[in-house]
């Protein structure tokens, strides 16, 4: 083996030259024949790879750098899009929840009560309107809204709402109290009276009792009567009584009652009366129908029945109250021109007598004729 530096002979197995000290390059021997045969046999040429050009290396490096940046940019864009989608989703969810909350009855009531507490009644009314559009029959919203209208002086609107509350619940004592207060402020006591017709609740009726006037009481009930009538009226509240006898409204057309009322003559009479107290409150209208139809007097009666009698006889005629008796002794029908009975009738001597009697009432009604036949002997 020879040193590549100085050309000196180097012992086999040495690593360094004994002359110049250079490192010995050990190159295995190459069997040309064997390697050529092997290359031709397998069709492969064994050679050392040629070094890659610098330009190609730089191009690969640029491509690698570009690809890295490209994928990094894609990743960043994806992250940004994901963040935007997340933020939009959060916003939409929060907006939806917010809108849902603002559209709720509880939210509208909360805002309405806040403005009510601040005495901003117009804004409170607007929110109560929104709450009622969601829950139309909320008594709480209606009650507070009516109060708002009262506080801004719109009493007609408040009155309408209180009536709505009463229609929803005619035992709502608070609604009745508030409505009564409005009517008192307006001196509309007649409207208070009409509230009694809207409920049967005893608590409400007790509240309204203070504003109730007792209706007049008549001395005679409705009905048919056979004689003229005299009627008196009374009111427990010592109120003024107004009345009519033709069925018209006593509040508008009534006469002041000062004593007895007389109905004379046949016909129908419709008496209506109303009482008014010192607060100008009217009672319910009391009414009664009276029909006067004069009756025909009953059949005449005498003290002596028809028959045969011995000797002189005296006959009395029973005259009903309110009637006069007329008679004849010759069998003819009596009239007002006949004998008017005043004293007992004497049947003198023997003979046959036909006593005819009629009653004529004070109203001109004539009874049937009563005929009595007497035969006197001896």
PEURUR-V845791 format. One record per pair of residues at least 6 apart in sequence whose C-alpha atoms are under 8 Angstrom apart, sorted by the first residue. I is the first residue (numbers start at 1). J is the second residue. D is the distance in whole Angstrom. If there is no record, write none. Layout:
BEGIN
i=I j=J d=D
i=I j=J d=D
END
This chain:
BEGIN
i=1 j=9 d=6
i=1 j=10 d=5
i=1 j=11 d=7
i=1 j=12 d=6
i=2 j=8 d=6
i=2 j=9 d=5
i=2 j=10 d=5
i=3 j=9 d=6
i=3 j=10 d=6
i=3 j=17 d=6
i=3 j=22 d=8
i=3 j=24 d=6
i=4 j=24 d=7
i=4 j=25 d=8
i=5 j=20 d=8
i=5 j=22 d=7
i=6 j=19 d=8
i=6 j=20 d=7
i=8 j=17 d=8
i=8 j=19 d=7
i=10 j=17 d=6
i=10 j=18 d=7
i=14 j=24 d=7
i=15 j=23 d=6
i=15 j=24 d=5
i=15 j=25 d=8
i=16 j=22 d=5
i=16 j=23 d=4
i=16 j=24 d=5
i=17 j=23 d=6
i=17 j=24 d=6
i=39 j=45 d=6
i=39 j=46 d=7
i=101 j=107 d=6
i=102 j=108 d=7
i=104 j=131 d=8
i=104 j=134 d=8
i=105 j=130 d=8
i=105 j=131 d=5
i=105 j=132 d=8
i=105 j=134 d=6
i=105 j=135 d=7
i=106 j=131 d=8
i=108 j=127 d=6
i=108 j=128 d=7
i=108 j=130 d=6
i=108 j=131 d=5
i=109 j=127 d=7
i=109 j=128 d=6
i=109 j=131 d=6
i=109 j=141 d=7
i=111 j=124 d=7
i=111 j=127 d=7
i=112 j=123 d=7
i=112 j=124 d=4
i=112 j=125 d=7
i=112 j=126 d=8
i=112 j=127 d=5
i=112 j=128 d=6
i=113 j=124 d=7
i=114 j=124 d=8
i=115 j=121 d=7
i=115 j=123 d=6
i=115 j=124 d=5
i=116 j=124 d=5
i=116 j=148 d=8
i=121 j=148 d=5
i=121 j=149 d=8
i=121 j=151 d=8
i=121 j=152 d=7
i=122 j=148 d=8
i=124 j=145 d=8
i=124 j=148 d=7
i=125 j=145 d=6
i=125 j=148 d=7
i=125 j=149 d=8
i=128 j=141 d=6
i=128 j=142 d=8
i=128 j=145 d=6
i=131 j=141 d=7
i=132 j=138 d=7
i=132 j=141 d=7
i=132 j=142 d=8
i=137 j=168 d=8
i=139 j=165 d=7
i=142 j=161 d=7
i=142 j=162 d=8
i=142 j=165 d=7
i=143 j=161 d=8
i=143 j=162 d=7
i=143 j=165 d=8
i=143 j=175 d=8
i=145 j=158 d=8
i=146 j=157 d=7
i=146 j=158 d=4
i=146 j=159 d=8
i=146 j=161 d=6
i=146 j=162 d=7
i=147 j=158 d=7
i=149 j=155 d=6
i=149 j=157 d=6
i=149 j=158 d=5
i=150 j=158 d=6
i=155 j=182 d=7
i=159 j=179 d=6
i=159 j=182 d=7
i=162 j=175 d=6
i=162 j=176 d=7
i=162 j=178 d=8
i=162 j=179 d=6
i=165 j=172 d=7
i=165 j=175 d=7
i=166 j=172 d=6
i=166 j=175 d=7
i=166 j=176 d=7
i=170 j=198 d=7
i=170 j=199 d=6
i=170 j=201 d=7
i=171 j=199 d=7
i=171 j=201 d=6
i=171 j=203 d=8
i=171 j=204 d=7
i=173 j=203 d=7
i=173 j=204 d=6
i=176 j=204 d=7
i=177 j=207 d=8
i=180 j=192 d=6
i=183 j=189 d=6
i=183 j=191 d=7
i=183 j=192 d=7
i=189 j=211 d=7
i=189 j=279 d=8
i=189 j=280 d=7
i=189 j=281 d=6
i=190 j=281 d=6
i=190 j=282 d=6
i=192 j=208 d=7
i=192 j=211 d=7
i=193 j=208 d=7
i=193 j=211 d=7
i=193 j=212 d=6
i=193 j=281 d=8
i=193 j=282 d=8
i=193 j=283 d=8
i=195 j=208 d=8
i=196 j=205 d=7
i=196 j=208 d=7
i=199 j=205 d=8
i=211 j=281 d=7
i=212 j=281 d=7
i=212 j=282 d=8
i=212 j=283 d=7
i=213 j=237 d=7
i=213 j=275 d=7
i=213 j=276 d=7
i=213 j=277 d=7
i=213 j=281 d=7
i=213 j=282 d=6
i=213 j=283 d=5
i=213 j=284 d=8
i=214 j=235 d=6
i=214 j=236 d=7
i=214 j=237 d=7
i=214 j=275 d=7
i=214 j=283 d=6
i=214 j=284 d=7
i=215 j=235 d=7
i=215 j=273 d=8
i=215 j=274 d=6
i=215 j=275 d=6
i=215 j=283 d=5
i=215 j=284 d=5
i=215 j=285 d=6
i=215 j=286 d=6
i=216 j=233 d=6
i=216 j=234 d=5
i=216 j=235 d=5
i=216 j=236 d=8
i=216 j=241 d=7
i=216 j=273 d=7
i=216 j=274 d=6
i=216 j=275 d=6
i=216 j=285 d=8
i=216 j=286 d=6
i=217 j=233 d=5
i=217 j=234 d=5
i=217 j=235 d=6
i=217 j=286 d=7
i=218 j=231 d=7
i=218 j=232 d=6
i=218 j=233 d=5
i=218 j=234 d=7
i=219 j=231 d=6
i=219 j=232 d=5
i=219 j=233 d=6
i=220 j=231 d=6
i=220 j=232 d=8
i=221 j=288 d=7
i=222 j=288 d=5
i=222 j=289 d=5
i=222 j=290 d=5
i=223 j=289 d=6
i=223 j=290 d=5
i=223 j=291 d=6
i=224 j=290 d=6
i=224 j=291 d=5
i=224 j=292 d=6
i=224 j=293 d=7
i=225 j=290 d=7
i=225 j=291 d=6
i=225 j=292 d=5
i=225 j=293 d=6
i=225 j=294 d=8
i=226 j=292 d=6
i=226 j=293 d=5
i=226 j=294 d=4
i=226 j=295 d=5
i=227 j=265 d=8
i=227 j=292 d=6
i=227 j=293 d=7
i=227 j=294 d=6
i=227 j=295 d=8
i=228 j=262 d=7
i=228 j=263 d=6
i=228 j=264 d=5
i=228 j=265 d=6
i=228 j=266 d=8
i=228 j=292 d=7
i=229 j=262 d=6
i=229 j=263 d=5
i=229 j=264 d=7
i=230 j=260 d=6
i=230 j=261 d=6
i=230 j=262 d=5
i=230 j=263 d=6
i=231 j=260 d=6
i=231 j=261 d=5
i=231 j=262 d=6
i=232 j=259 d=7
i=232 j=260 d=5
i=232 j=261 d=6
i=233 j=260 d=8
i=235 j=241 d=8
i=235 j=275 d=7
i=237 j=277 d=7
i=238 j=277 d=8
i=239 j=275 d=6
i=239 j=276 d=5
i=239 j=277 d=5
i=239 j=278 d=7
i=240 j=256 d=7
i=240 j=257 d=7
i=240 j=275 d=5
i=240 j=276 d=5
i=240 j=277 d=7
i=241 j=256 d=6
i=241 j=257 d=5
i=241 j=273 d=7
i=241 j=274 d=6
i=241 j=275 d=4
i=241 j=276 d=6
i=242 j=250 d=6
i=242 j=251 d=7
i=242 j=254 d=5
i=242 j=255 d=5
i=242 j=256 d=5
i=242 j=257 d=6
i=242 j=273 d=5
i=242 j=274 d=5
i=242 j=275 d=6
i=243 j=250 d=5
i=243 j=253 d=8
i=243 j=254 d=5
i=243 j=255 d=5
i=243 j=256 d=7
i=243 j=257 d=7
i=243 j=271 d=7
i=243 j=272 d=5
i=243 j=273 d=4
i=243 j=274 d=7
i=244 j=250 d=6
i=244 j=253 d=7
i=244 j=254 d=5
i=244 j=255 d=6
i=244 j=270 d=8
i=244 j=271 d=6
i=244 j=272 d=5
i=244 j=273 d=7
i=245 j=269 d=6
i=245 j=270 d=5
i=245 j=271 d=4
i=245 j=272 d=6
i=246 j=269 d=7
i=246 j=270 d=5
i=246 j=271 d=7
i=247 j=270 d=5
i=247 j=271 d=6
i=247 j=272 d=6
i=248 j=272 d=7
i=249 j=272 d=7
i=250 j=272 d=6
i=250 j=273 d=6
i=250 j=274 d=6
i=250 j=285 d=8
i=251 j=274 d=7
i=254 j=273 d=8
i=263 j=269 d=7
i=265 j=292 d=7
i=266 j=291 d=7
i=266 j=292 d=5
i=266 j=293 d=5
i=266 j=294 d=6
i=267 j=291 d=6
i=267 j=292 d=5
i=267 j=293 d=7
i=268 j=289 d=7
i=268 j=290 d=6
i=268 j=291 d=4
i=268 j=292 d=6
i=269 j=289 d=6
i=269 j=290 d=5
i=269 j=291 d=6
i=270 j=287 d=7
i=270 j=288 d=6
i=270 j=289 d=5
i=270 j=290 d=6
i=271 j=287 d=5
i=271 j=288 d=5
i=271 j=289 d=6
i=271 j=290 d=8
i=272 j=285 d=7
i=272 j=286 d=6
i=272 j=287 d=4
i=272 j=288 d=7
i=273 j=285 d=6
i=273 j=286 d=5
i=273 j=287 d=6
i=274 j=282 d=7
i=274 j=283 d=6
i=274 j=284 d=6
i=274 j=285 d=5
i=274 j=286 d=6
i=275 j=282 d=6
i=275 j=283 d=5
i=275 j=284 d=8
i=275 j=285 d=8
i=276 j=282 d=4
i=276 j=283 d=6
i=294 j=363 d=7
i=294 j=365 d=7
i=295 j=365 d=7
i=296 j=361 d=8
i=296 j=365 d=5
i=296 j=366 d=6
i=296 j=367 d=6
i=297 j=323 d=8
i=297 j=359 d=6
i=297 j=360 d=7
i=297 j=361 d=7
i=297 j=365 d=7
i=297 j=366 d=6
i=297 j=367 d=5
i=297 j=368 d=8
i=298 j=359 d=8
i=298 j=367 d=6
i=298 j=368 d=7
i=299 j=358 d=8
i=299 j=359 d=8
i=299 j=367 d=6
i=299 j=368 d=6
i=299 j=369 d=7
i=299 j=370 d=6
i=300 j=317 d=8
i=300 j=318 d=7
i=300 j=319 d=8
i=300 j=357 d=6
i=300 j=358 d=6
i=300 j=359 d=7
i=300 j=367 d=8
i=300 j=368 d=8
i=300 j=369 d=7
i=300 j=370 d=5
i=301 j=317 d=6
i=301 j=318 d=6
i=301 j=370 d=7
i=302 j=315 d=7
i=302 j=316 d=6
i=302 j=317 d=4
i=302 j=318 d=6
i=303 j=315 d=6
i=303 j=316 d=5
i=303 j=317 d=6
i=303 j=318 d=7
i=304 j=314 d=8
i=304 j=315 d=6
i=304 j=316 d=7
i=305 j=372 d=7
i=306 j=372 d=5
i=306 j=373 d=5
i=306 j=374 d=5
i=307 j=373 d=6
i=307 j=374 d=5
i=307 j=375 d=6
i=308 j=374 d=6
i=308 j=375 d=4
i=308 j=376 d=6
i=308 j=377 d=8
i=309 j=374 d=7
i=309 j=375 d=6
i=309 j=376 d=5
i=309 j=377 d=6
i=310 j=376 d=6
i=310 j=377 d=5
i=310 j=378 d=6
i=311 j=349 d=7
i=311 j=350 d=7
i=311 j=376 d=6
i=311 j=377 d=6
i=311 j=378 d=5
i=312 j=346 d=7
i=312 j=347 d=6
i=312 j=348 d=5
i=312 j=349 d=6
i=312 j=350 d=8
i=312 j=376 d=7
i=313 j=346 d=6
i=313 j=347 d=5
i=313 j=348 d=7
i=313 j=376 d=8
i=314 j=344 d=6
i=314 j=345 d=6
i=314 j=346 d=5
i=314 j=347 d=6
i=315 j=344 d=6
i=315 j=345 d=5
i=315 j=346 d=6
i=315 j=347 d=8
i=316 j=343 d=7
i=316 j=344 d=5
i=316 j=345 d=6
i=317 j=325 d=8
i=317 j=341 d=7
i=317 j=344 d=7
i=319 j=325 d=6
i=319 j=359 d=7
i=322 j=361 d=6
i=322 j=362 d=6
i=323 j=359 d=6
i=323 j=360 d=5
i=323 j=361 d=4
i=323 j=362 d=6
i=324 j=340 d=7
i=324 j=341 d=7
i=324 j=359 d=6
i=324 j=360 d=5
i=324 j=361 d=6
i=324 j=362 d=8
i=325 j=340 d=6
i=325 j=341 d=5
i=325 j=357 d=7
i=325 j=358 d=6
i=325 j=359 d=5
i=325 j=360 d=6
i=326 j=334 d=6
i=326 j=335 d=7
i=326 j=336 d=7
i=326 j=338 d=6
i=326 j=339 d=5
i=326 j=340 d=4
i=326 j=341 d=6
i=326 j=357 d=6
i=326 j=358 d=6
i=326 j=359 d=7
i=326 j=360 d=8
i=327 j=333 d=8
i=327 j=334 d=5
i=327 j=335 d=8
i=327 j=338 d=6
i=327 j=339 d=5
i=327 j=340 d=6
i=327 j=341 d=7
i=327 j=355 d=7
i=327 j=356 d=5
i=327 j=357 d=4
i=327 j=358 d=7
i=328 j=334 d=6
i=328 j=338 d=6
i=328 j=339 d=6
i=328 j=354 d=8
i=328 j=355 d=6
i=328 j=356 d=5
i=328 j=357 d=7
i=329 j=353 d=6
i=329 j=354 d=5
i=329 j=355 d=5
i=329 j=356 d=6
i=330 j=353 d=7
i=330 j=354 d=6
i=330 j=355 d=7
i=330 j=356 d=8
i=331 j=354 d=5
i=331 j=355 d=6
i=331 j=356 d=6
i=331 j=371 d=8
i=332 j=356 d=7
i=333 j=356 d=6
i=333 j=357 d=8
i=333 j=369 d=7
i=334 j=356 d=7
i=334 j=357 d=6
i=334 j=358 d=6
i=334 j=369 d=8
i=335 j=358 d=8
i=347 j=353 d=8
i=349 j=376 d=7
i=349 j=377 d=8
i=349 j=378 d=8
i=350 j=375 d=8
i=350 j=376 d=5
i=350 j=377 d=5
i=350 j=378 d=6
i=351 j=375 d=6
i=351 j=376 d=5
i=351 j=377 d=7
i=352 j=373 d=7
i=352 j=374 d=6
i=352 j=375 d=4
i=352 j=376 d=6
i=353 j=373 d=6
i=353 j=374 d=5
i=353 j=375 d=6
i=353 j=376 d=8
i=354 j=371 d=7
i=354 j=372 d=6
i=354 j=373 d=5
i=354 j=374 d=6
i=355 j=370 d=8
i=355 j=371 d=6
i=355 j=372 d=5
i=355 j=373 d=6
i=355 j=374 d=8
i=356 j=369 d=7
i=356 j=370 d=6
i=356 j=371 d=5
i=356 j=372 d=6
i=357 j=369 d=6
i=357 j=370 d=5
i=357 j=371 d=6
i=358 j=366 d=7
i=358 j=367 d=6
i=358 j=368 d=6
i=358 j=369 d=5
i=358 j=370 d=6
i=359 j=366 d=6
i=359 j=367 d=5
i=359 j=368 d=8
i=360 j=366 d=4
i=360 j=367 d=6
END
